[in-house]
């Protein structure tokens, strides 16, 4: 099961995400759910850090990715994070046994 946690500030502004686990939809290397989640997460992280130039905290290891945007940059990264959230929520609706989403206030 892939567990996705989106971090939102008290004013509901997105400030990052954490993704962990494996989908278990198919064998390693053939799992379309894992591929979809990973690709979307890397695109969002690379957009925030490399394209927007935001000095976000990034921690990536096998089966885990965590990105936290500093408070002064949440307005700049908002659309990218909301787009990722929308995309992954749709995947969780299509694959409810493989992806779960939570929103956490920070």
N, C-alpha and C positions, 0 to 999 in steps of 0.2 A: 504494500500500500504506500503510495506517495502521499505525504502529509505536507500541505502548503499552509503556511501561516503568513498572513499579511499584517503588517504593523501600521496602525493609524494613530495619529496624534489625537488629542482631546477634541480638536475642532474637525475631526474626521478626515484630515489630510493624510494621504498615504506617505509613509516614511521608509518603507522597505519591505522585505520578505525573507522567509526562510523556507527552503524546500528540502525534504529529507525522505529517504526510503527509496524503494523500487516498486514499480507498478505490479509486477507479477502477472501481467497480461499474457506474455509469451516468453520464450526462452531468451537469455541474454544475447543481445545483438539483433534480435528480431522483434523486440517489444515496441510497438508503435506508440503506445501511451507514454512510455518512458522517453522515447525520442521526441514526441511532441512537447512534453513538459520541459525537457532539457533544452531543446532548441529555443523555445519561447523565453525561458529564464536567461539563457546566455545572451540572447538578442537584447533583452531589457537591460541586463547588467552592462553589456558593452556599450549600449546607447547612453546610459546614464554616466558611465565612467569615461569612456573614450570619446564619444561624440559631443556630449554636453559638457565634459570637462569637470564633472562634479567629483569632489574628493570623498567618495562614499567608502565606508568600511566594507570590505569584501572578504569573505572567508569561504573558500571552496575546497572540498575534499571529496573522496569517493562517496557518492550517494548523498551529498549535502551541499547546499549553497545558501549563504546568508549575505544579504546586502542591506546596509543601513545608510540612509541619506542623512547628512547633517541638517538640523532644523532650518538653517538659513537657505537651504537648497530645495526644500520640499515643493515650493511653488514651481520651480523649474522642472522637476522630475515628475510632477503630478500626473500628467497625461500618459507618460510611459508606464508608470506603475498602475494606473487605472486600466490601461489597455491590457497589461499582463493579467491583472485581476479578472477582467472580463473574459479573456481568452481561457484562463485556467478554470474559472467557474463553469464555463460551457463544457470543457473537457470533463469536469467532475460530474456534470449532469449526464453526459454520454457514457461515462465509465465510473459509475458510483462505487463499484467494488474495488476500484484501483486508485482513485484520487479523492482526497478529502481537503476541504478548504475551511480555515478558521480566520477570523479577524480579531486581532488583539490590540487593545488600546495601550499606547506607550506614553 
